[in-house]
């Protein structure tokens, strides 16, 4: 009986270790998939700019963006919308002005798993043009166009930048670019003249028990995140 109990204990311990190891590997895979998605978005944005003359608007500064059904698009939703629509191809004229010379096909076509499942999150949204590209955990990705320099920097620390989230009680989450001395070398925009893209990582917008350092350790972004004494949690 004692030998049997010892054997059962060992088997239980081995299963626990395997489960923990599997969970860590899955988390690492999601981090890498999110990095890959952000890299792909960077390629799409460069292609978009080469055709249109500028990066797509983020709906947060300048002209607001609405779908035909009247849904306002900001951040990642504005990005998804722009990348999946035909582009007015622009060419710079000798006098420096930009002139439309035709229309090209969209630069991206996202698959179902690459877009936020709003119904699963409880968001009452039935607008076929209102899409949000997501990370590997299914959370919306943030986008901030910085073509206009520091003046075009838009802090994104409220849930209203995501489609319908202000109506379902999701809490506001800090913009990782506001963590002085923790997540970024300089507080504010990180890629002036271009764009910032980031994911909040595994915790998404459920960050009640995380302090800024723990939050920063989970962020996946298109800029370096130097952490003092903090490693990424798997």
ROMAR-499386 format. One record per atom (N, C-alpha, C): x, y, z. Coordinates in pm, whole numbers, plus 50000, padded with zeros to 5 digits. Layout:
<recs>
XYZ;...
</recs>
This chain:
<recs>
500834987950000;500005000050000;500865012750000;501945012250083;502855023850089;503525026049954;503975015149892;504615016149760;503635021649657;502385017249666;501365022049573;501135037049591;501045041549716;500835055749744;502005064149693;503225058849713;504415066049665;504385067049513;504005055949447;503935055849301;502915065949250;501745066049314;500695075549276;501175089949296;501895092549405;502405105949433;503395110349327;504265101149287;505255104349184;504575107349051;503585099049016;502855101148891;502135114648892;501505117749007;500805130649020;501785142249005;502965141049067;503975151449056;504435153248913;504655142148843;505105142848704;504065149648616;502785146348637;501715152648559;501655167648586;501875171348713;501855185648748;502995193048680;504185186948680;505335193148614;505095194548464;504545183948404;504265184448260;503225195048227;502205196248313;501155206248290;501735220348298;502585222648399;503205235848415;504125239048297;504875228848255;505795230748142;505015233648014;503915226147995;503095228347876;502485242147873;502035246947991;501475260347999;502495270947966;503735269048013;504795278547983;505145278847836;505165267047774;505455266347631;504355273047549;503115271047592;501985277247520;502065292447531;502425297247650;502545311747670;503665317547584;504795310547578;505905315047495;505505315347347;504745305047306;504295304447167;503395316247134;502515319847228;501625331247206;502405344347199;503425345547283;504275357547278;504935358647142;505495347447093;506165347646963;505175350346850;503965344646860;502945347146757;502535361846755;502465367946873;502105382146879;503225390746822;504465387246851;505605394346790;505535393246639;505195381246591;505095379146447;503985387446386;502845388246455;501735396346406;502125411046397;502815416046499;503245430046498;504235432546383;505145423146361;506085424446248;505335424546115;504305416246104;503505415845981;502775429145961;502245434646069;501555447546061;502525458446016;503765457846062;504765467746021;504985467045869;505035454845816;505195453145671;503995458745597;502775455845647;501565461145585;501585476445585;502015482245696;502025496745708;503035503145612;504175496845597;505165502045502;504635501345359;503945490245328;503345488945195;502265499445174;501445501545277;500385511645271;500975525445245;502035528745316;502655541945300;503255543545161;503865532845109;504475533744975;503435536344867;502195532044893;501135534044794;500365547044814;500165550844940;499315562444968;500105575045004;501365573445038;502185584845076;502215587645225;501425580345305;501405582445450;500885569945519;501185568645647;500635557545724;499155560045749;498355549545765;496905551445787;496635558845917;495565566845922;495225574246044;494805564746155;494945569446279;494565561246394;493215565146453;492565575446394;491255579646443;491295586846576;492485590146624;492625596346755;493085610846747;493675614646636;494025628546616;493705632046471;493295644246449;492895647846314;491485642946283;491285638346161;489965634246114;489495621446182;488245621446230;487665609446291;487265599746180;487235586946213;486935576546115;485645569446154;484735568446059;483465561546082;483205551645967;482595540446001;482165531145897;480885536545835;480415530045730;479165534445666;477995533345762;478065524345859;476975522845957;477135532146075;478185540346074;478345550346178;479165546346299;479845535046294;480695530846405;482005538446401;482365544846513;483635552046517;484775542346540;485855544246464;487005535246471;488215542746523;488905536746620;490115542546676;491155531646697;492405535846706;493505526846739;493555514746645;493565502346700;493675490446618;492515488446523;491315493446561;490155492246472;490345500946349;490895513046367;491165521846254;492225515646163;493205509246224;494265502646147;493705491146064;492925482446127;492335470946057;491475475545940;490685485945963;489805491445860;490605496645742;491665504245769;492455510145661;493175499445579;493725489445646;494515479345575;493675469945491;492375469245518;491505459945444;490605467145343;490895479845315;490125487545218;491015491345099;490385493444980;491175498244865;491875511444899;493045513544842;493865525144874;493925534744756;493745547444784;493975557644681;495475559344665;495965555344548;497405556044524;497795570444491;498765575644568;499165589644554;500575590544495;500815601444423;502145603844368;502495618544387;503725620844433;504165634644456;504465641544322;503905653144306;504085661044184;505335669844194;505815674944079;507015683444080;506905695444175;505685700344196;505525711944285;505415707944433;505565694744460;505545689944598;504195685244646;503135687644572;501805683244613;501605668444580;500625662244647;500305648244623;499055647444538;499075638644437;497945637044348;497555622344338;496225619544345;495735605844331;495875601444185;496495589944165;496695584944029;495965571744005;495185567344102;494435554944086;494135548544220;493545536844213;493195529444334;493805515544328;494375511244439;494975497944445;494195489144542;494435476344535;493735466944622;494235468244767;493465463544865;493905464145005;495235456945026;495995461245125;497305455245150;497205443145242;496055441145308;495925430145404;494555423645397;494535411145433;493275403745448;493435394845571;492765398445678;492935391345804;492015379145812;492565368445869;491775356345892;490985357846022;490015349146041;489125350146155;489895350146288;490885341546302;491635340846427;492525352846453;492675361446353;493515373346368;492705385746404;491405383946421;490515395046455;489805392246587;489515402746662;488855401346791;487465395246773;487165385246855;485835379246856;484985387246955;484325397646905;483575406546993;482415399447064;481785390246995;480665383147056;481125375347179;482315369147171;482845361447283;483165370347403;483475382947375;483795392447483;482545399447537;481405396647474;480165402647520;479865416247459;480595419647351;480375432547285;479255431147182;478245439547194;477095439247103;477455447346978;478025440546879;478545447546761;478165439646636;477455446146545;477005439246423;477385447246299;478485454146304;478955462146190;480055454346118;479805449545996;480795441245927;482095448545895;482075461945896;483295469545869;484085472545996;483505469946112;484165473046239;484975461046286;486225460746248;487115449546279;488265454446367;488805445646450;489985448746529;490965437146520;492165439946474;493195429646470;493605426746615;493875413946645;494135410146783;495475403146799;495905401746926;497115394346956;496765379446970;497725371447012;497515356947020;496605352847134;496255362247222;495325359347332;493915363947297;493745370047181;492435374747139;492115388847182;493085396047243;492875409847287;493235419547176;492565431047169;492855440847063;494275446247070;494865448346954;496185454546944;496015469646932;496905477246994;496855491846988;497725497146874;497285508546817;498025515046708;497975530046728;499115536546719;499185551146730;500075556446618;499465563646523;500255569646414;500975581946467;502265582846435;503085593846487;503745601746375;503095601746258;503655608846144;503755623746164;502935629146256;502965643446282;503855647446397;504735638246439;505625641246550;504935639946684;505505646146787;504975644946923;503535649746934;503155659446850;501775664546854;500755653946817;501195643546743;500255633046701;500225621346798;500975622446908;500975612047012;499635612047084;499005600547091;497705599347158;497785588547266;497705592647393;497685582747500;496455573947486;496655560947503;495545551547489;495395543647619;494855550347719;494695543847849;493245543447895;492335543647798;490915541747830;490345531047738;489355523747787;488785512647711;487985517447590;487675530447584;486845535347474;487555534647339;488885532447337;489565531247208;489245518047140;488655508647215;488255495847157;486755495647131;486345488047034;484965488146988;483995482847094;483155491847146;482075487947236;482495484547377;483775485547411;484215480847542;483745489747656;483515502447630;483065511347738;481665507647784;480945499547703;479575495747739;479485482647816;480595475247826;480515462047890;481345461248017;481895472648061;482545472748192;483995468748195;484665467448079;486095464548084;486815476748139;487775474248229;488455485248295;489465492048202;489745504648233;490795511748160;492145505948198;493055505848102;494385500248124;495435510548086;496475511848169;497515521748144;498205519348010;498515530247942;499345529847823;500775526947868;501415516247820;502765512847869;503795523847841;503475533047752;504405543947722;504385554847828;503555553047932;503485562848041;504225558148165;504875546348159;505555540948277;506985546448285;507165557148354;508475563548362;509485554648434;510605551848364;511675544148424;511415529348435;510285524648381;509975510348393;509995503548257;509125508048167;508965500548042;509635507147922;509915519947929;510505526647814;511585536347860;512525539147773;513605548247807;513085562547816;512185566147726;511605579447725;510095578247730;509485585247822;508015584847832;507415591947712;506375586047654;505725592147539;505915583747414;505755589847297;505855582347171;507235576347152;507275564147100;508535556947087;509105556946945;508265558546845;508725558046706;508235570546633;508755582146674;508325594746615;508525594746464;507515599846394;507555600046248;506995587346185;506765577146267;506245564446216;504985560246294;505095549946376;503915544946449;504355536046564;503525535446667;503695526146778;502585515646770;502965502946788;501995491946795;502325483546918;501315479646995;501605471347110;500405462847152;500755452047223;499785443147287;500065443547437;498995442847518;499185442547664;499625428647712;499685418847622;500155405747661;499095396947723;499495386747799;498555376747850;497375382247928;497575392648008;496485397648093;495525406648019;495895411247901;495005419547822;494505431447899;493195432447913;492595443547987;492045439148122;492585428148174;492205423648307;493465424248393;493795436348436;495075438748501;494915443948644;493875440048711;493575445448844;494685442848945;495335431348936;496315427549038;497755430048994;497955436648881;499305439048831;499755453248860;500985454748912;501535468148925;502195471748792;502595484248771;503155488448642;504335479848595;505185475448687;506345467448646;505915453848592;504945447648661;504435434748613;503735436448479;502955447048465;502275450048339;503295451648227;504335459748254;505355462348151;506065449648108;506215440148201;506905427648168;506105419148070;504815422048055;503985414147965;503795420647828;504115433347817;503855440747693;504705435447578;504075434247461;504775430947337;504575442747244;505675448747195;505555461247120;506585462147009;506465472546926;507435474746820;508515484646863;508785484946994;509925492347047;510515484047160;511745487247199;512405479747305;511815483447440;511725473447527;511155475547660;512195472147766;513155481147792;514185478147893;513615478248032;513685466948101;513115465848235;514245464648337;514185472548441;515205472348545;514865461648648;515605450548641;515385440048740;514135432048718;513545433148599;512295425648574;512425417548446;512155404548453;512155396348333;510745393648290;510575389248168;509235386248119;508725373548187;507505374548239;506895363048304;506285353748201;506575341048212;505995331248120;504795324348184;
</recs>
